[in-house]
């Protein structure tokens, strides 16, 4: 059971997050970071947080979710 994967990731002020399909780009005052998320995992952005979700409880999805 992933307790870390269920928590939303807060986005501080001055940081922008762009989600394009499975590619997540985070830009801030110290630079930028781009990461491609594995296929069954989805990333959603709310007002001031990012949520990482898995579609099912299969073993592979659980291991990728964290």
PDB file of N, CA, C and O in Angstrom:
ATOM      1  N   UNK A   1       0.840  -1.168   0.000  1.00  0.00           N
ATOM      2  CA  UNK A   1       0.000   0.000   0.000  1.00  0.00           C
ATOM      3  C   UNK A   1       0.890   1.237   0.000  1.00  0.00           C
ATOM      4  O   UNK A   1       1.738   1.406   0.876  1.00  0.00           O
ATOM      5  N   UNK A   2       0.688   2.088  -0.981  1.00  0.00           N
ATOM      6  CA  UNK A   2       1.511   3.282  -1.105  1.00  0.00           C
ATOM      7  C   UNK A   2       0.895   4.432  -0.331  1.00  0.00           C
ATOM      8  O   UNK A   2      -0.198   4.897  -0.656  1.00  0.00           O
ATOM      9  N   UNK A   3       1.582   4.879   0.667  1.00  0.00           N
ATOM     10  CA  UNK A   3       1.101   6.042   1.405  1.00  0.00           C
ATOM     11  C   UNK A   3       1.668   7.324   0.802  1.00  0.00           C
ATOM     12  O   UNK A   3       1.024   8.373   0.839  1.00  0.00           O
ATOM     13  N   UNK A   4       2.869   7.234   0.250  1.00  0.00           N
ATOM     14  CA  UNK A   4       3.491   8.409  -0.353  1.00  0.00           C
ATOM     15  C   UNK A   4       2.804   8.750  -1.672  1.00  0.00           C
ATOM     16  O   UNK A   4       2.576   9.925  -1.963  1.00  0.00           O
ATOM     17  N   UNK A   5       2.478   7.754  -2.460  1.00  0.00           N
ATOM     18  CA  UNK A   5       1.853   7.992  -3.759  1.00  0.00           C
ATOM     19  C   UNK A   5       0.465   8.582  -3.671  1.00  0.00           C
ATOM     20  O   UNK A   5       0.004   9.201  -4.631  1.00  0.00           O
ATOM     21  N   UNK A   6      -0.217   8.413  -2.552  1.00  0.00           N
ATOM     22  CA  UNK A   6      -1.567   8.952  -2.393  1.00  0.00           C
ATOM     23  C   UNK A   6      -1.567  10.430  -2.033  1.00  0.00           C
ATOM     24  O   UNK A   6      -2.577  11.107  -2.226  1.00  0.00           O
ATOM     25  N   UNK A   7      -0.468  10.941  -1.520  1.00  0.00           N
ATOM     26  CA  UNK A   7      -0.406  12.337  -1.095  1.00  0.00           C
ATOM     27  C   UNK A   7      -0.208  13.262  -2.295  1.00  0.00           C
ATOM     28  O   UNK A   7       0.598  12.963  -3.177  1.00  0.00           O
ATOM     29  N   UNK A   8      -0.932  14.379  -2.339  1.00  0.00           N
ATOM     30  CA  UNK A   8      -0.681  15.353  -3.408  1.00  0.00           C
ATOM     31  C   UNK A   8       0.664  16.043  -3.195  1.00  0.00           C
ATOM     32  O   UNK A   8       1.105  16.229  -2.060  1.00  0.00           O
ATOM     33  N   UNK A   9       1.309  16.421  -4.294  1.00  0.00           N
ATOM     34  CA  UNK A   9       2.600  17.100  -4.241  1.00  0.00           C
ATOM     35  C   UNK A   9       2.333  18.604  -4.348  1.00  0.00           C
ATOM     36  O   UNK A   9       1.854  19.063  -5.385  1.00  0.00           O
ATOM     37  N   UNK A  10       2.631  19.378  -3.304  1.00  0.00           N
ATOM     38  CA  UNK A  10       2.357  20.823  -3.376  1.00  0.00           C
ATOM     39  C   UNK A  10       3.296  21.522  -4.360  1.00  0.00           C
ATOM     40  O   UNK A  10       4.472  21.176  -4.473  1.00  0.00           O
ATOM     41  N   UNK A  11       2.753  22.509  -5.066  1.00  0.00           N
ATOM     42  CA  UNK A  11       3.536  23.299  -6.012  1.00  0.00           C
ATOM     43  C   UNK A  11       3.731  24.687  -5.401  1.00  0.00           C
ATOM     44  O   UNK A  11       2.758  25.420  -5.223  1.00  0.00           O
ATOM     45  N   UNK A  12       4.975  25.060  -5.077  1.00  0.00           N
ATOM     46  CA  UNK A  12       5.207  26.372  -4.466  1.00  0.00           C
ATOM     47  C   UNK A  12       4.985  27.518  -5.460  1.00  0.00           C
ATOM     48  O   UNK A  12       4.965  27.303  -6.672  1.00  0.00           O
ATOM     49  N   UNK A  13       4.822  28.716  -4.941  1.00  0.00           N
ATOM     50  CA  UNK A  13       4.660  29.875  -5.815  1.00  0.00           C
ATOM     51  C   UNK A  13       5.962  30.118  -6.576  1.00  0.00           C
ATOM     52  O   UNK A  13       7.052  29.895  -6.050  1.00  0.00           O
ATOM     53  N   UNK A  14       5.834  30.572  -7.802  1.00  0.00           N
ATOM     54  CA  UNK A  14       7.008  30.793  -8.642  1.00  0.00           C
ATOM     55  C   UNK A  14       7.400  29.578  -9.453  1.00  0.00           C
ATOM     56  O   UNK A  14       8.364  29.628 -10.216  1.00  0.00           O
ATOM     57  N   UNK A  15       6.666  28.484  -9.301  1.00  0.00           N
ATOM     58  CA  UNK A  15       6.947  27.247 -10.033  1.00  0.00           C
ATOM     59  C   UNK A  15       5.759  26.953 -10.938  1.00  0.00           C
ATOM     60  O   UNK A  15       4.610  27.022 -10.502  1.00  0.00           O
ATOM     61  N   UNK A  16       6.037  26.622 -12.202  1.00  0.00           N
ATOM     62  CA  UNK A  16       4.974  26.262 -13.133  1.00  0.00           C
ATOM     63  C   UNK A  16       5.120  24.798 -13.520  1.00  0.00           C
ATOM     64  O   UNK A  16       6.229  24.277 -13.633  1.00  0.00           O
ATOM     65  N   UNK A  17       3.987  24.151 -13.718  1.00  0.00           N
ATOM     66  CA  UNK A  17       3.957  22.740 -14.099  1.00  0.00           C
ATOM     67  C   UNK A  17       3.163  22.618 -15.391  1.00  0.00           C
ATOM     68  O   UNK A  17       2.034  23.101 -15.479  1.00  0.00           O
ATOM     69  N   UNK A  18       3.749  21.973 -16.392  1.00  0.00           N
ATOM     70  CA  UNK A  18       3.081  21.711 -17.662  1.00  0.00           C
ATOM     71  C   UNK A  18       2.973  20.205 -17.833  1.00  0.00           C
ATOM     72  O   UNK A  18       3.974  19.492 -17.764  1.00  0.00           O
ATOM     73  N   UNK A  19       1.746  19.720 -18.058  1.00  0.00           N
ATOM     74  CA  UNK A  19       1.511  18.293 -18.267  1.00  0.00           C
ATOM     75  C   UNK A  19       1.006  18.120 -19.689  1.00  0.00           C
ATOM     76  O   UNK A  19      -0.038  18.658 -20.058  1.00  0.00           O
ATOM     77  N   UNK A  20       1.761  17.358 -20.490  1.00  0.00           N
ATOM     78  CA  UNK A  20       1.399  17.095 -21.878  1.00  0.00           C
ATOM     79  C   UNK A  20       1.396  15.587 -22.082  1.00  0.00           C
ATOM     80  O   UNK A  20       2.423  14.999 -22.421  1.00  0.00           O
ATOM     81  N   UNK A  21       0.242  14.966 -21.877  1.00  0.00           N
ATOM     82  CA  UNK A  21       0.151  13.516 -21.961  1.00  0.00           C
ATOM     83  C   UNK A  21       0.902  12.877 -20.814  1.00  0.00           C
ATOM     84  O   UNK A  21       0.538  13.057 -19.652  1.00  0.00           O
ATOM     85  N   UNK A  22       1.948  12.131 -21.129  1.00  0.00           N
ATOM     86  CA  UNK A  22       2.748  11.465 -20.107  1.00  0.00           C
ATOM     87  C   UNK A  22       4.012  12.256 -19.755  1.00  0.00           C
ATOM     88  O   UNK A  22       4.811  11.801 -18.936  1.00  0.00           O
ATOM     89  N   UNK A  23       4.202  13.426 -20.357  1.00  0.00           N
ATOM     90  CA  UNK A  23       5.385  14.244 -20.102  1.00  0.00           C
ATOM     91  C   UNK A  23       5.043  15.366 -19.130  1.00  0.00           C
ATOM     92  O   UNK A  23       4.117  16.143 -19.364  1.00  0.00           O
ATOM     93  N   UNK A  24       5.796  15.443 -18.045  1.00  0.00           N
ATOM     94  CA  UNK A  24       5.597  16.473 -17.029  1.00  0.00           C
ATOM     95  C   UNK A  24       6.839  17.364 -17.017  1.00  0.00           C
ATOM     96  O   UNK A  24       7.961  16.876 -16.882  1.00  0.00           O
ATOM     97  N   UNK A  25       6.628  18.672 -17.161  1.00  0.00           N
ATOM     98  CA  UNK A  25       7.720  19.640 -17.131  1.00  0.00           C
ATOM     99  C   UNK A  25       7.481  20.607 -15.985  1.00  0.00           C
ATOM    100  O   UNK A  25       6.412  21.206 -15.879  1.00  0.00           O
ATOM    101  N   UNK A  26       8.482  20.755 -15.129  1.00  0.00           N
ATOM    102  CA  UNK A  26       8.411  21.663 -13.985  1.00  0.00           C
ATOM    103  C   UNK A  26       9.472  22.737 -14.186  1.00  0.00           C
ATOM    104  O   UNK A  26      10.649  22.430 -14.378  1.00  0.00           O
ATOM    105  N   UNK A  27       9.042  24.016 -14.140  1.00  0.00           N
ATOM    106  CA  UNK A  27       9.970  25.130 -14.322  1.00  0.00           C
ATOM    107  C   UNK A  27       9.899  26.028 -13.101  1.00  0.00           C
ATOM    108  O   UNK A  27       8.819  26.354 -12.606  1.00  0.00           O
ATOM    109  N   UNK A  28      11.072  26.420 -12.627  1.00  0.00           N
ATOM    110  CA  UNK A  28      11.150  27.296 -11.466  1.00  0.00           C
ATOM    111  C   UNK A  28      12.321  28.239 -11.574  1.00  0.00           C
ATOM    112  O   UNK A  28      12.967  28.304 -12.620  1.00  0.00           O
ATOM    113  N   UNK A  29      12.612  28.977 -10.509  1.00  0.00           N
ATOM    114  CA  UNK A  29      13.691  29.961 -10.552  1.00  0.00           C
ATOM    115  C   UNK A  29      15.086  29.345 -10.688  1.00  0.00           C
ATOM    116  O   UNK A  29      16.021  30.037 -11.088  1.00  0.00           O
ATOM    117  N   UNK A  30      15.240  28.080 -10.367  1.00  0.00           N
ATOM    118  CA  UNK A  30      16.559  27.437 -10.444  1.00  0.00           C
ATOM    119  C   UNK A  30      16.740  26.572 -11.684  1.00  0.00           C
ATOM    120  O   UNK A  30      17.786  25.943 -11.846  1.00  0.00           O
ATOM    121  N   UNK A  31      15.732  26.529 -12.569  1.00  0.00           N
ATOM    122  CA  UNK A  31      15.857  25.733 -13.778  1.00  0.00           C
ATOM    123  C   UNK A  31      14.590  24.976 -14.083  1.00  0.00           C
ATOM    124  O   UNK A  31      13.520  25.294 -13.564  1.00  0.00           O
ATOM    125  N   UNK A  32      14.716  23.964 -14.938  1.00  0.00           N
ATOM    126  CA  UNK A  32      13.551  23.169 -15.319  1.00  0.00           C
ATOM    127  C   UNK A  32      13.905  21.687 -15.304  1.00  0.00           C
ATOM    128  O   UNK A  32      15.072  21.302 -15.385  1.00  0.00           O
ATOM    129  N   UNK A  33      12.862  20.870 -15.198  1.00  0.00           N
ATOM    130  CA  UNK A  33      13.016  19.420 -15.151  1.00  0.00           C
ATOM    131  C   UNK A  33      11.882  18.801 -15.951  1.00  0.00           C
ATOM    132  O   UNK A  33      10.725  19.189 -15.793  1.00  0.00           O
ATOM    133  N   UNK A  34      12.207  17.840 -16.808  1.00  0.00           N
ATOM    134  CA  UNK A  34      11.211  17.139 -17.608  1.00  0.00           C
ATOM    135  C   UNK A  34      11.304  15.655 -17.310  1.00  0.00           C
ATOM    136  O   UNK A  34      12.397  15.092 -17.234  1.00  0.00           O
ATOM    137  N   UNK A  35      10.133  15.016 -17.140  1.00  0.00           N
ATOM    138  CA  UNK A  35      10.097  13.586 -16.841  1.00  0.00           C
ATOM    139  C   UNK A  35       8.937  12.952 -17.597  1.00  0.00           C
ATOM    140  O   UNK A  35       7.841  13.510 -17.644  1.00  0.00           O
ATOM    141  N   UNK A  36       9.179  11.782 -18.190  1.00  0.00           N
ATOM    142  CA  UNK A  36       8.134  11.022 -18.858  1.00  0.00           C
ATOM    143  C   UNK A  36       7.644   9.957 -17.888  1.00  0.00           C
ATOM    144  O   UNK A  36       8.420   9.117 -17.433  1.00  0.00           O
ATOM    145  N   UNK A  37       6.359   9.997 -17.576  1.00  0.00           N
ATOM    146  CA  UNK A  37       5.757   9.081 -16.611  1.00  0.00           C
ATOM    147  C   UNK A  37       5.364   7.799 -17.334  1.00  0.00           C
ATOM    148  O   UNK A  37       4.866   7.851 -18.458  1.00  0.00           O
ATOM    149  N   UNK A  38       5.584   6.648 -16.700  1.00  0.00           N
ATOM    150  CA  UNK A  38       5.256   5.349 -17.299  1.00  0.00           C
ATOM    151  C   UNK A  38       3.761   5.263 -17.603  1.00  0.00           C
ATOM    152  O   UNK A  38       2.954   5.918 -16.944  1.00  0.00           O
ATOM    153  N   UNK A  39       3.396   4.463 -18.589  1.00  0.00           N
ATOM    154  CA  UNK A  39       2.065   4.457 -19.194  1.00  0.00           C
ATOM    155  C   UNK A  39       0.860   4.270 -18.264  1.00  0.00           C
ATOM    156  O   UNK A  39      -0.072   5.066 -18.385  1.00  0.00           O
ATOM    157  N   UNK A  40       0.792   3.316 -17.370  1.00  0.00           N
ATOM    158  CA  UNK A  40      -0.478   3.211 -16.634  1.00  0.00           C
ATOM    159  C   UNK A  40      -0.692   4.328 -15.620  1.00  0.00           C
ATOM    160  O   UNK A  40      -1.810   4.504 -15.137  1.00  0.00           O
ATOM    161  N   UNK A  41       0.339   5.077 -15.290  1.00  0.00           N
ATOM    162  CA  UNK A  41       0.241   6.128 -14.277  1.00  0.00           C
ATOM    163  C   UNK A  41      -0.199   7.430 -14.942  1.00  0.00           C
ATOM    164  O   UNK A  41       0.269   7.762 -16.032  1.00  0.00           O
ATOM    165  N   UNK A  42      -1.105   8.172 -14.282  1.00  0.00           N
ATOM    166  CA  UNK A  42      -1.549   9.464 -14.787  1.00  0.00           C
ATOM    167  C   UNK A  42      -1.182  10.555 -13.793  1.00  0.00           C
ATOM    168  O   UNK A  42      -1.100  10.316 -12.589  1.00  0.00           O
ATOM    169  N   UNK A  43      -0.964  11.748 -14.313  1.00  0.00           N
ATOM    170  CA  UNK A  43      -0.621  12.901 -13.483  1.00  0.00           C
ATOM    171  C   UNK A  43      -1.655  13.982 -13.748  1.00  0.00           C
ATOM    172  O   UNK A  43      -1.920  14.330 -14.899  1.00  0.00           O
ATOM    173  N   UNK A  44      -2.243  14.514 -12.672  1.00  0.00           N
ATOM    174  CA  UNK A  44      -3.245  15.566 -12.793  1.00  0.00           C
ATOM    175  C   UNK A  44      -2.827  16.750 -11.940  1.00  0.00           C
ATOM    176  O   UNK A  44      -2.257  16.586 -10.862  1.00  0.00           O
ATOM    177  N   UNK A  45      -3.118  17.943 -12.437  1.00  0.00           N
ATOM    178  CA  UNK A  45      -2.774  19.156 -11.698  1.00  0.00           C
ATOM    179  C   UNK A  45      -4.046  19.808 -11.177  1.00  0.00           C
ATOM    180  O   UNK A  45      -4.985  20.051 -11.936  1.00  0.00           O
ATOM    181  N   UNK A  46      -4.074  20.091  -9.869  1.00  0.00           N
ATOM    182  CA  UNK A  46      -5.162  20.851  -9.273  1.00  0.00           C
ATOM    183  C   UNK A  46      -4.672  22.282  -9.084  1.00  0.00           C
ATOM    184  O   UNK A  46      -3.680  22.674  -9.698  1.00  0.00           O
ATOM    185  N   UNK A  47      -5.332  23.056  -8.264  1.00  0.00           N
ATOM    186  CA  UNK A  47      -4.976  24.468  -8.095  1.00  0.00           C
ATOM    187  C   UNK A  47      -3.517  24.659  -7.696  1.00  0.00           C
ATOM    188  O   UNK A  47      -2.775  25.356  -8.387  1.00  0.00           O
ATOM    189  N   UNK A  48      -3.106  24.056  -6.607  1.00  0.00           N
ATOM    190  CA  UNK A  48      -1.737  24.274  -6.120  1.00  0.00           C
ATOM    191  C   UNK A  48      -1.043  22.962  -5.790  1.00  0.00           C
ATOM    192  O   UNK A  48      -0.165  22.926  -4.928  1.00  0.00           O
ATOM    193  N   UNK A  49      -1.428  21.880  -6.470  1.00  0.00           N
ATOM    194  CA  UNK A  49      -0.825  20.581  -6.185  1.00  0.00           C
ATOM    195  C   UNK A  49      -0.869  19.698  -7.430  1.00  0.00           C
ATOM    196  O   UNK A  49      -1.598  19.968  -8.384  1.00  0.00           O
ATOM    197  N   UNK A  50      -0.070  18.642  -7.389  1.00  0.00           N
ATOM    198  CA  UNK A  50      -0.048  17.628  -8.439  1.00  0.00           C
ATOM    199  C   UNK A  50      -0.450  16.309  -7.801  1.00  0.00           C
ATOM    200  O   UNK A  50       0.023  15.970  -6.717  1.00  0.00           O
ATOM    201  N   UNK A  51      -1.324  15.561  -8.474  1.00  0.00           N
ATOM    202  CA  UNK A  51      -1.740  14.253  -7.977  1.00  0.00           C
ATOM    203  C   UNK A  51      -1.312  13.182  -8.970  1.00  0.00           C
ATOM    204  O   UNK A  51      -1.555  13.303 -10.171  1.00  0.00           O
ATOM    205  N   UNK A  52      -0.674  12.136  -8.460  1.00  0.00           N
ATOM    206  CA  UNK A  52      -0.247  10.999  -9.268  1.00  0.00           C
ATOM    207  C   UNK A  52      -1.198   9.855  -8.960  1.00  0.00           C
ATOM    208  O   UNK A  52      -1.367   9.473  -7.802  1.00  0.00           O
ATOM    209  N   UNK A  53      -1.830   9.299 -10.017  1.00  0.00           N
ATOM    210  CA  UNK A  53      -2.854   8.270  -9.805  1.00  0.00           C
ATOM    211  C   UNK A  53      -2.551   7.033 -10.630  1.00  0.00           C
ATOM    212  O   UNK A  53      -1.911   7.103 -11.680  1.00  0.00           O
ATOM    213  N   UNK A  54      -3.023   5.903 -10.134  1.00  0.00           N
ATOM    214  CA  UNK A  54      -2.907   4.653 -10.881  1.00  0.00           C
ATOM    215  C   UNK A  54      -4.317   4.164 -11.212  1.00  0.00           C
ATOM    216  O   UNK A  54      -5.244   4.385 -10.433  1.00  0.00           O
ATOM    217  N   UNK A  55      -4.491   3.501 -12.361  1.00  0.00           N
ATOM    218  CA  UNK A  55      -5.835   3.121 -12.793  1.00  0.00           C
ATOM    219  C   UNK A  55      -6.389   1.877 -12.103  1.00  0.00           C
ATOM    220  O   UNK A  55      -7.605   1.703 -12.031  1.00  0.00           O
ATOM    221  N   UNK A  56      -5.515   1.015 -11.597  1.00  0.00           N
ATOM    222  CA  UNK A  56      -5.976  -0.245 -11.015  1.00  0.00           C
ATOM    223  C   UNK A  56      -5.015  -0.683  -9.915  1.00  0.00           C
ATOM    224  O   UNK A  56      -4.070   0.032  -9.580  1.00  0.00           O
ATOM    225  N   UNK A  57      -5.264  -1.851  -9.366  1.00  0.00           N
ATOM    226  CA  UNK A  57      -4.429  -2.372  -8.284  1.00  0.00           C
ATOM    227  C   UNK A  57      -3.531  -3.517  -8.742  1.00  0.00           C
ATOM    228  O   UNK A  57      -3.153  -4.371  -7.939  1.00  0.00           O
ATOM    229  N   UNK A  58      -3.188  -3.539 -10.032  1.00  0.00           N
ATOM    230  CA  UNK A  58      -2.278  -4.573 -10.517  1.00  0.00           C
ATOM    231  C   UNK A  58      -0.878  -4.347  -9.955  1.00  0.00           C
ATOM    232  O   UNK A  58      -0.516  -3.238  -9.563  1.00  0.00           O
ATOM    233  N   UNK A  59      -0.117  -5.406  -9.926  1.00  0.00           N
ATOM    234  CA  UNK A  59       1.215  -5.363  -9.317  1.00  0.00           C
ATOM    235  C   UNK A  59       2.122  -4.320  -9.981  1.00  0.00           C
ATOM    236  O   UNK A  59       2.820  -3.577  -9.290  1.00  0.00           O
ATOM    237  N   UNK A  60       2.114  -4.265 -11.315  1.00  0.00           N
ATOM    238  CA  UNK A  60       2.973  -3.314 -12.031  1.00  0.00           C
ATOM    239  C   UNK A  60       2.553  -1.872 -11.743  1.00  0.00           C
ATOM    240  O   UNK A  60       3.402  -1.004 -11.543  1.00  0.00           O
ATOM    241  N   UNK A  61       1.259  -1.624 -11.724  1.00  0.00           N
ATOM    242  CA  UNK A  61       0.774  -0.271 -11.438  1.00  0.00           C
ATOM    243  C   UNK A  61       1.159   0.164 -10.040  1.00  0.00           C
ATOM    244  O   UNK A  61       1.550   1.312  -9.824  1.00  0.00           O
ATOM    245  N   UNK A  62       1.050  -0.747  -9.095  1.00  0.00           N
ATOM    246  CA  UNK A  62       1.416  -0.423  -7.713  1.00  0.00           C
ATOM    247  C   UNK A  62       2.901  -0.108  -7.594  1.00  0.00           C
ATOM    248  O   UNK A  62       3.286   0.819  -6.880  1.00  0.00           O
ATOM    249  N   UNK A  63       3.739  -0.878  -8.292  1.00  0.00           N
ATOM    250  CA  UNK A  63       5.179  -0.654  -8.179  1.00  0.00           C
ATOM    251  C   UNK A  63       5.594   0.664  -8.829  1.00  0.00           C
ATOM    252  O   UNK A  63       6.503   1.332  -8.336  1.00  0.00           O
ATOM    253  N   UNK A  64       4.949   1.045  -9.919  1.00  0.00           N
ATOM    254  CA  UNK A  64       5.270   2.311 -10.570  1.00  0.00           C
ATOM    255  C   UNK A  64       4.725   3.505  -9.795  1.00  0.00           C
ATOM    256  O   UNK A  64       5.282   4.601  -9.859  1.00  0.00           O
ATOM    257  N   UNK A  65       3.649   3.293  -9.074  1.00  0.00           N
ATOM    258  CA  UNK A  65       2.994   4.379  -8.334  1.00  0.00           C
ATOM    259  C   UNK A  65       3.811   4.812  -7.132  1.00  0.00           C
ATOM    260  O   UNK A  65       3.780   5.986  -6.765  1.00  0.00           O
ATOM    261  N   UNK A  66       4.527   3.916  -6.520  1.00  0.00           N
ATOM    262  CA  UNK A  66       5.384   4.312  -5.407  1.00  0.00           C
ATOM    263  C   UNK A  66       4.965   3.691  -4.146  1.00  0.00           C
ATOM    264  O   UNK A  66       5.585   3.923  -3.108  1.00  0.00           O
TER     265      UNK A  66
END
